[in-house]
Amino acid sequence: MSNPEDRARRGKEARKHVPRSAHAGWLPSVERPDPVAVLERQGRDRLTELLPVRYGRMAASPLAFLRGAAGVMAADLAAQPRTGLTVQLCGNAHLLNFAVHACPEGRLLFELADYDETFPGPFEWDVKRLAASVAVAAGENGHSKAETRAAARAAAAGYRTAMRRLAGLGELVVWYERIDAATLAPLLRSGRRRARAESTLTRGRRHAGLRALGTLTEVVDGQRRIIHHPPLLEPAGAPDAASVRKSFSDYRSTLPEERRHLLDRYRFLDTAREVVGVGSVGVRCFLVLLAGRDADDPLFLRIREARRSVLEEHLPTGPYIHPGQRVVAGQRLLQGAADVFLGSMTGPQGRAFYWRQLREDKRSADVAGMGPAALSGYARLCGTALARAHARSGDRIAIAAYLGGADTFDRAVADFAVAYADQTAGDHGTLGAAIAAGLVRAAPGL
């Protein structure tokens, strides 16, 4: 890698191709595809009986729509000029995909919490998706246009200032950079909301597996089993159960030796088909219950199908063997403390899957009803966390030089976010109209 001066020069050169002020624009192309058509195309080869759940969840609000419409926004971002400053993108960096979770050593961290769409691409795509989600959330909370713009601007400013700080640090310091979860509580000024945040942090320190044991399992005929709540959590049919057991054996062989040794201390008890998320509903997903020392020493693993990232059709080919390996590699790059059981493998019919622990200790902020000050503070923290993740894979010195010390980039991204929030509201309305016309079937409330 070249010296810091050359790297900074490269970042400033990128301004000639894409000025920072150019990020402000958002005008949908005349060739922009219908958002519902994009969603339906994504639904091909998913479990069709679950697609109404996906559409029902997305129809709940504009923010819910944005959460599930990563493919729609990826196409929109691809139509805009690119800086050429590449990082490992999250691919779905909306503000509800940041969370508090416990690292293997027990420390509570705040960082990105979803990596299904991760792929190398221009850093600004994640920043714009984050800022747009902040603007949508602000609108739902009844904030004024000025307050909405300020919150979106805070997300971009948090990213820019953090990246400029990280640009001055050494490689190992950046690699081991963490954001302690305790940073979150002071941002929430109201007594009730702050007390709720502190309660969340306290719960996160408890044994997550035992909490899940009480909420996700029951004893049937003397055997511990996963509780069924169809269609969201239901028994895996005999073919699926056999496939999961076979996949478990294959997955085990992909882990490092010491982690195989740890996993071998557990025995397989039960599995069930699971519905999780918003945009990922319909993707094959199973919950696996294992027992260690005894039935009160549980390990919950989630096996989830990995599909082609929504970013891939708009970007150069990535270095991945299959989608499961893409998710695992991307998560290990972006996350400060990756799950020790994270792994990928090829499953039945050549489908790609990845395994990880079920994180019952993971907590996202309750942004609904946040006031302007609280939302701006939280948006800034999310921007800071995003910069920390990007700095592990991209050229942080070049990006910091591109961003600069002035707030030009922040203001431009805020303008984009406000305009894109209006676009999201329109797209949400389009989905609602399709449901009302019977063109799309939705199952609300699930």
Secondary structure as a PSIPRED ss2 file (coil, helix, strand):
# PSIPRED VFORMAT (PSIPRED V4.0)

   1 M C   1.000  0.000  0.000
   2 S C   1.000  0.000  0.000
   3 N C   1.000  0.000  0.000
   4 P H   0.000  1.000  0.000
   5 E H   0.000  1.000  0.000
   6 D H   0.000  1.000  0.000
   7 R H   0.000  1.000  0.000
   8 A H   0.000  1.000  0.000
   9 R H   0.000  1.000  0.000
  10 R H   0.000  1.000  0.000
  11 G H   0.000  1.000  0.000
  12 K H   0.000  1.000  0.000
  13 E H   0.000  1.000  0.000
  14 A H   0.000  1.000  0.000
  15 R H   0.000  1.000  0.000
  16 K H   0.000  1.000  0.000
  17 H H   0.000  1.000  0.000
  18 V C   1.000  0.000  0.000
  19 P C   1.000  0.000  0.000
  20 R H   0.000  1.000  0.000
  21 S H   0.000  1.000  0.000
  22 A H   0.000  1.000  0.000
  23 H H   0.000  1.000  0.000
  24 A H   0.000  1.000  0.000
  25 G C   1.000  0.000  0.000
  26 W C   1.000  0.000  0.000
  27 L C   1.000  0.000  0.000
  28 P C   1.000  0.000  0.000
  29 S C   1.000  0.000  0.000
  30 V C   1.000  0.000  0.000
  31 E C   1.000  0.000  0.000
  32 R C   1.000  0.000  0.000
  33 P C   1.000  0.000  0.000
  34 D C   1.000  0.000  0.000
  35 P H   0.000  1.000  0.000
  36 V H   0.000  1.000  0.000
  37 A H   0.000  1.000  0.000
  38 V H   0.000  1.000  0.000
  39 L H   0.000  1.000  0.000
  40 E H   0.000  1.000  0.000
  41 R H   0.000  1.000  0.000
  42 Q H   0.000  1.000  0.000
  43 G H   0.000  1.000  0.000
  44 R C   1.000  0.000  0.000
  45 D C   1.000  0.000  0.000
  46 R C   1.000  0.000  0.000
  47 L C   1.000  0.000  0.000
  48 T H   0.000  1.000  0.000
  49 E H   0.000  1.000  0.000
  50 L H   0.000  1.000  0.000
  51 L H   0.000  1.000  0.000
  52 P H   0.000  1.000  0.000
  53 V H   0.000  1.000  0.000
  54 R H   0.000  1.000  0.000
  55 Y H   0.000  1.000  0.000
  56 G H   0.000  1.000  0.000
  57 R H   0.000  1.000  0.000
  58 M H   0.000  1.000  0.000
  59 A C   1.000  0.000  0.000
  60 A C   1.000  0.000  0.000
  61 S C   1.000  0.000  0.000
  62 P H   0.000  1.000  0.000
  63 L H   0.000  1.000  0.000
  64 A H   0.000  1.000  0.000
  65 F H   0.000  1.000  0.000
  66 L H   0.000  1.000  0.000
  67 R H   0.000  1.000  0.000
  68 G H   0.000  1.000  0.000
  69 A C   1.000  0.000  0.000
  70 A H   0.000  1.000  0.000
  71 G H   0.000  1.000  0.000
  72 V H   0.000  1.000  0.000
  73 M H   0.000  1.000  0.000
  74 A H   0.000  1.000  0.000
  75 A H   0.000  1.000  0.000
  76 D H   0.000  1.000  0.000
  77 L H   0.000  1.000  0.000
  78 A H   0.000  1.000  0.000
  79 A C   1.000  0.000  0.000
  80 Q C   1.000  0.000  0.000
  81 P C   1.000  0.000  0.000
  82 R C   1.000  0.000  0.000
  83 T C   1.000  0.000  0.000
  84 G C   1.000  0.000  0.000
  85 L C   1.000  0.000  0.000
  86 T E   0.000  0.000  1.000
  87 V E   0.000  0.000  1.000
  88 Q E   0.000  0.000  1.000
  89 L E   0.000  0.000  1.000
  90 C C   1.000  0.000  0.000
  91 G C   1.000  0.000  0.000
  92 N C   1.000  0.000  0.000
  93 A C   1.000  0.000  0.000
  94 H C   1.000  0.000  0.000
  95 L H   0.000  1.000  0.000
  96 L H   0.000  1.000  0.000
  97 N H   0.000  1.000  0.000
  98 F E   0.000  0.000  1.000
  99 A E   0.000  0.000  1.000
 100 V E   0.000  0.000  1.000
 101 H E   0.000  0.000  1.000
 102 A E   0.000  0.000  1.000
 103 C C   1.000  0.000  0.000
 104 P C   1.000  0.000  0.000
 105 E C   1.000  0.000  0.000
 106 G C   1.000  0.000  0.000
 107 R C   1.000  0.000  0.000
 108 L E   0.000  0.000  1.000
 109 L E   0.000  0.000  1.000
 110 F E   0.000  0.000  1.000
 111 E E   0.000  0.000  1.000
 112 L E   0.000  0.000  1.000
 113 A C   1.000  0.000  0.000
 114 D C   1.000  0.000  0.000
 115 Y C   1.000  0.000  0.000
 116 D C   1.000  0.000  0.000
 117 E C   1.000  0.000  0.000
 118 T C   1.000  0.000  0.000
 119 F E   0.000  0.000  1.000
 120 P E   0.000  0.000  1.000
 121 G E   0.000  0.000  1.000
 122 P E   0.000  0.000  1.000
 123 F H   0.000  1.000  0.000
 124 E H   0.000  1.000  0.000
 125 W H   0.000  1.000  0.000
 126 D H   0.000  1.000  0.000
 127 V H   0.000  1.000  0.000
 128 K H   0.000  1.000  0.000
 129 R H   0.000  1.000  0.000
 130 L H   0.000  1.000  0.000
 131 A H   0.000  1.000  0.000
 132 A H   0.000  1.000  0.000
 133 S H   0.000  1.000  0.000
 134 V H   0.000  1.000  0.000
 135 A H   0.000  1.000  0.000
 136 V H   0.000  1.000  0.000
 137 A H   0.000  1.000  0.000
 138 A H   0.000  1.000  0.000
 139 G H   0.000  1.000  0.000
 140 E H   0.000  1.000  0.000
 141 N C   1.000  0.000  0.000
 142 G C   1.000  0.000  0.000
 143 H C   1.000  0.000  0.000
 144 S C   1.000  0.000  0.000
 145 K H   0.000  1.000  0.000
 146 A H   0.000  1.000  0.000
 147 E H   0.000  1.000  0.000
 148 T H   0.000  1.000  0.000
 149 R H   0.000  1.000  0.000
 150 A H   0.000  1.000  0.000
 151 A H   0.000  1.000  0.000
 152 A H   0.000  1.000  0.000
 153 R H   0.000  1.000  0.000
 154 A H   0.000  1.000  0.000
 155 A H   0.000  1.000  0.000
 156 A H   0.000  1.000  0.000
 157 A H   0.000  1.000  0.000
 158 G H   0.000  1.000  0.000
 159 Y H   0.000  1.000  0.000
 160 R H   0.000  1.000  0.000
 161 T H   0.000  1.000  0.000
 162 A H   0.000  1.000  0.000
 163 M H   0.000  1.000  0.000
 164 R H   0.000  1.000  0.000
 165 R H   0.000  1.000  0.000
 166 L H   0.000  1.000  0.000
 167 A H   0.000  1.000  0.000
 168 G C   1.000  0.000  0.000
 169 L C   1.000  0.000  0.000
 170 G C   1.000  0.000  0.000
 171 E H   0.000  1.000  0.000
 172 L H   0.000  1.000  0.000
 173 V H   0.000  1.000  0.000
 174 V H   0.000  1.000  0.000
 175 W H   0.000  1.000  0.000
 176 Y C   1.000  0.000  0.000
 177 E C   1.000  0.000  0.000
 178 R C   1.000  0.000  0.000
 179 I C   1.000  0.000  0.000
 180 D E   0.000  0.000  1.000
 181 A H   0.000  1.000  0.000
 182 A H   0.000  1.000  0.000
 183 T H   0.000  1.000  0.000
 184 L C   1.000  0.000  0.000
 185 A H   0.000  1.000  0.000
 186 P H   0.000  1.000  0.000
 187 L H   0.000  1.000  0.000
 188 L C   1.000  0.000  0.000
 189 R C   1.000  0.000  0.000
 190 S C   1.000  0.000  0.000
 191 G H   0.000  1.000  0.000
 192 R H   0.000  1.000  0.000
 193 R H   0.000  1.000  0.000
 194 R H   0.000  1.000  0.000
 195 A H   0.000  1.000  0.000
 196 R H   0.000  1.000  0.000
 197 A H   0.000  1.000  0.000
 198 E H   0.000  1.000  0.000
 199 S H   0.000  1.000  0.000
 200 T H   0.000  1.000  0.000
 201 L H   0.000  1.000  0.000
 202 T H   0.000  1.000  0.000
 203 R H   0.000  1.000  0.000
 204 G H   0.000  1.000  0.000
 205 R C   1.000  0.000  0.000
 206 R C   1.000  0.000  0.000
 207 H C   1.000  0.000  0.000
 208 A H   0.000  1.000  0.000
 209 G H   0.000  1.000  0.000
 210 L H   0.000  1.000  0.000
 211 R H   0.000  1.000  0.000
 212 A H   0.000  1.000  0.000
 213 L H   0.000  1.000  0.000
 214 G H   0.000  1.000  0.000
 215 T H   0.000  1.000  0.000
 216 L H   0.000  1.000  0.000
 217 T E   0.000  0.000  1.000
 218 E E   0.000  0.000  1.000
 219 V E   0.000  0.000  1.000
 220 V E   0.000  0.000  1.000
 221 D C   1.000  0.000  0.000
 222 G C   1.000  0.000  0.000
 223 Q E   0.000  0.000  1.000
 224 R E   0.000  0.000  1.000
 225 R E   0.000  0.000  1.000
 226 I E   0.000  0.000  1.000
 227 I C   1.000  0.000  0.000
 228 H C   1.000  0.000  0.000
 229 H E   0.000  0.000  1.000
 230 P C   1.000  0.000  0.000
 231 P C   1.000  0.000  0.000
 232 L C   1.000  0.000  0.000
 233 L E   0.000  0.000  1.000
 234 E E   0.000  0.000  1.000
 235 P E   0.000  0.000  1.000
 236 A C   1.000  0.000  0.000
 237 G C   1.000  0.000  0.000
 238 A H   0.000  1.000  0.000
 239 P H   0.000  1.000  0.000
 240 D H   0.000  1.000  0.000
 241 A H   0.000  1.000  0.000
 242 A H   0.000  1.000  0.000
 243 S H   0.000  1.000  0.000
 244 V H   0.000  1.000  0.000
 245 R H   0.000  1.000  0.000
 246 K H   0.000  1.000  0.000
 247 S H   0.000  1.000  0.000
 248 F H   0.000  1.000  0.000
 249 S H   0.000  1.000  0.000
 250 D H   0.000  1.000  0.000
 251 Y H   0.000  1.000  0.000
 252 R H   0.000  1.000  0.000
 253 S H   0.000  1.000  0.000
 254 T H   0.000  1.000  0.000
 255 L C   1.000  0.000  0.000
 256 P C   1.000  0.000  0.000
 257 E H   0.000  1.000  0.000
 258 E H   0.000  1.000  0.000
 259 R H   0.000  1.000  0.000
 260 R H   0.000  1.000  0.000
 261 H H   0.000  1.000  0.000
 262 L H   0.000  1.000  0.000
 263 L H   0.000  1.000  0.000
 264 D C   1.000  0.000  0.000
 265 R C   1.000  0.000  0.000
 266 Y C   1.000  0.000  0.000
 267 R E   0.000  0.000  1.000
 268 F E   0.000  0.000  1.000
 269 L E   0.000  0.000  1.000
 270 D E   0.000  0.000  1.000
 271 T E   0.000  0.000  1.000
 272 A E   0.000  0.000  1.000
 273 R E   0.000  0.000  1.000
 274 E E   0.000  0.000  1.000
 275 V C   1.000  0.000  0.000
 276 V C   1.000  0.000  0.000
 277 G C   1.000  0.000  0.000
 278 V C   1.000  0.000  0.000
 279 G C   1.000  0.000  0.000
 280 S C   1.000  0.000  0.000
 281 V C   1.000  0.000  0.000
 282 G C   1.000  0.000  0.000
 283 V C   1.000  0.000  0.000
 284 R C   1.000  0.000  0.000
 285 C E   0.000  0.000  1.000
 286 F E   0.000  0.000  1.000
 287 L E   0.000  0.000  1.000
 288 V E   0.000  0.000  1.000
 289 L E   0.000  0.000  1.000
 290 L E   0.000  0.000  1.000
 291 A E   0.000  0.000  1.000
 292 G C   1.000  0.000  0.000
 293 R C   1.000  0.000  0.000
 294 D C   1.000  0.000  0.000
 295 A C   1.000  0.000  0.000
 296 D C   1.000  0.000  0.000
 297 D C   1.000  0.000  0.000
 298 P E   0.000  0.000  1.000
 299 L E   0.000  0.000  1.000
 300 F E   0.000  0.000  1.000
 301 L E   0.000  0.000  1.000
 302 R E   0.000  0.000  1.000
 303 I E   0.000  0.000  1.000
 304 R E   0.000  0.000  1.000
 305 E E   0.000  0.000  1.000
 306 A C   1.000  0.000  0.000
 307 R C   1.000  0.000  0.000
 308 R C   1.000  0.000  0.000
 309 S C   1.000  0.000  0.000
 310 V C   1.000  0.000  0.000
 311 L C   1.000  0.000  0.000
 312 E H   0.000  1.000  0.000
 313 E H   0.000  1.000  0.000
 314 H H   0.000  1.000  0.000
 315 L C   1.000  0.000  0.000
 316 P C   1.000  0.000  0.000
 317 T C   1.000  0.000  0.000
 318 G C   1.000  0.000  0.000
 319 P C   1.000  0.000  0.000
 320 Y C   1.000  0.000  0.000
 321 I C   1.000  0.000  0.000
 322 H C   1.000  0.000  0.000
 323 P H   0.000  1.000  0.000
 324 G H   0.000  1.000  0.000
 325 Q H   0.000  1.000  0.000
 326 R H   0.000  1.000  0.000
 327 V H   0.000  1.000  0.000
 328 V H   0.000  1.000  0.000
 329 A H   0.000  1.000  0.000
 330 G H   0.000  1.000  0.000
 331 Q H   0.000  1.000  0.000
 332 R H   0.000  1.000  0.000
 333 L H   0.000  1.000  0.000
 334 L H   0.000  1.000  0.000
 335 Q C   1.000  0.000  0.000
 336 G C   1.000  0.000  0.000
 337 A C   1.000  0.000  0.000
 338 A C   1.000  0.000  0.000
 339 D C   1.000  0.000  0.000
 340 V C   1.000  0.000  0.000
 341 F C   1.000  0.000  0.000
 342 L C   1.000  0.000  0.000
 343 G E   0.000  0.000  1.000
 344 S E   0.000  0.000  1.000
 345 M E   0.000  0.000  1.000
 346 T E   0.000  0.000  1.000
 347 G C   1.000  0.000  0.000
 348 P H   0.000  1.000  0.000
 349 Q H   0.000  1.000  0.000
 350 G H   0.000  1.000  0.000
 351 R C   1.000  0.000  0.000
 352 A E   0.000  0.000  1.000
 353 F E   0.000  0.000  1.000
 354 Y E   0.000  0.000  1.000
 355 W E   0.000  0.000  1.000
 356 R E   0.000  0.000  1.000
 357 Q E   0.000  0.000  1.000
 358 L C   1.000  0.000  0.000
 359 R C   1.000  0.000  0.000
 360 E C   1.000  0.000  0.000
 361 D C   1.000  0.000  0.000
 362 K C   1.000  0.000  0.000
 363 R E   0.000  0.000  1.000
 364 S E   0.000  0.000  1.000
 365 A C   1.000  0.000  0.000
 366 D C   1.000  0.000  0.000
 367 V C   1.000  0.000  0.000
 368 A C   1.000  0.000  0.000
 369 G C   1.000  0.000  0.000
 370 M C   1.000  0.000  0.000
 371 G C   1.000  0.000  0.000
 372 P H   0.000  1.000  0.000
 373 A H   0.000  1.000  0.000
 374 A H   0.000  1.000  0.000
 375 L H   0.000  1.000  0.000
 376 S H   0.000  1.000  0.000
 377 G H   0.000  1.000  0.000
 378 Y H   0.000  1.000  0.000
 379 A H   0.000  1.000  0.000
 380 R H   0.000  1.000  0.000
 381 L H   0.000  1.000  0.000
 382 C H   0.000  1.000  0.000
 383 G H   0.000  1.000  0.000
 384 T H   0.000  1.000  0.000
 385 A H   0.000  1.000  0.000
 386 L H   0.000  1.000  0.000
 387 A H   0.000  1.000  0.000
 388 R H   0.000  1.000  0.000
 389 A H   0.000  1.000  0.000
 390 H H   0.000  1.000  0.000
 391 A H   0.000  1.000  0.000
 392 R C   1.000  0.000  0.000
 393 S C   1.000  0.000  0.000
 394 G C   1.000  0.000  0.000
 395 D C   1.000  0.000  0.000
 396 R H   0.000  1.000  0.000
 397 I H   0.000  1.000  0.000
 398 A H   0.000  1.000  0.000
 399 I H   0.000  1.000  0.000
 400 A H   0.000  1.000  0.000
 401 A H   0.000  1.000  0.000
 402 Y H   0.000  1.000  0.000
 403 L H   0.000  1.000  0.000
 404 G C   1.000  0.000  0.000
 405 G C   1.000  0.000  0.000
 406 A C   1.000  0.000  0.000
 407 D C   1.000  0.000  0.000
 408 T H   0.000  1.000  0.000
 409 F H   0.000  1.000  0.000
 410 D H   0.000  1.000  0.000
 411 R H   0.000  1.000  0.000
 412 A H   0.000  1.000  0.000
 413 V H   0.000  1.000  0.000
 414 A H   0.000  1.000  0.000
 415 D H   0.000  1.000  0.000
 416 F H   0.000  1.000  0.000
 417 A H   0.000  1.000  0.000
 418 V H   0.000  1.000  0.000
 419 A H   0.000  1.000  0.000
 420 Y H   0.000  1.000  0.000
 421 A H   0.000  1.000  0.000
 422 D H   0.000  1.000  0.000
 423 Q H   0.000  1.000  0.000
 424 T H   0.000  1.000  0.000
 425 A H   0.000  1.000  0.000
 426 G H   0.000  1.000  0.000
 427 D H   0.000  1.000  0.000
 428 H H   0.000  1.000  0.000
 429 G H   0.000  1.000  0.000
 430 T H   0.000  1.000  0.000
 431 L H   0.000  1.000  0.000
 432 G H   0.000  1.000  0.000
 433 A H   0.000  1.000  0.000
 434 A H   0.000  1.000  0.000
 435 I H   0.000  1.000  0.000
 436 A H   0.000  1.000  0.000
 437 A C   1.000  0.000  0.000
 438 G C   1.000  0.000  0.000
 439 L C   1.000  0.000  0.000
 440 V C   1.000  0.000  0.000
 441 R C   1.000  0.000  0.000
 442 A C   1.000  0.000  0.000
 443 A C   1.000  0.000  0.000
 444 P C   1.000  0.000  0.000
 445 G C   1.000  0.000  0.000
 446 L C   1.000  0.000  0.000
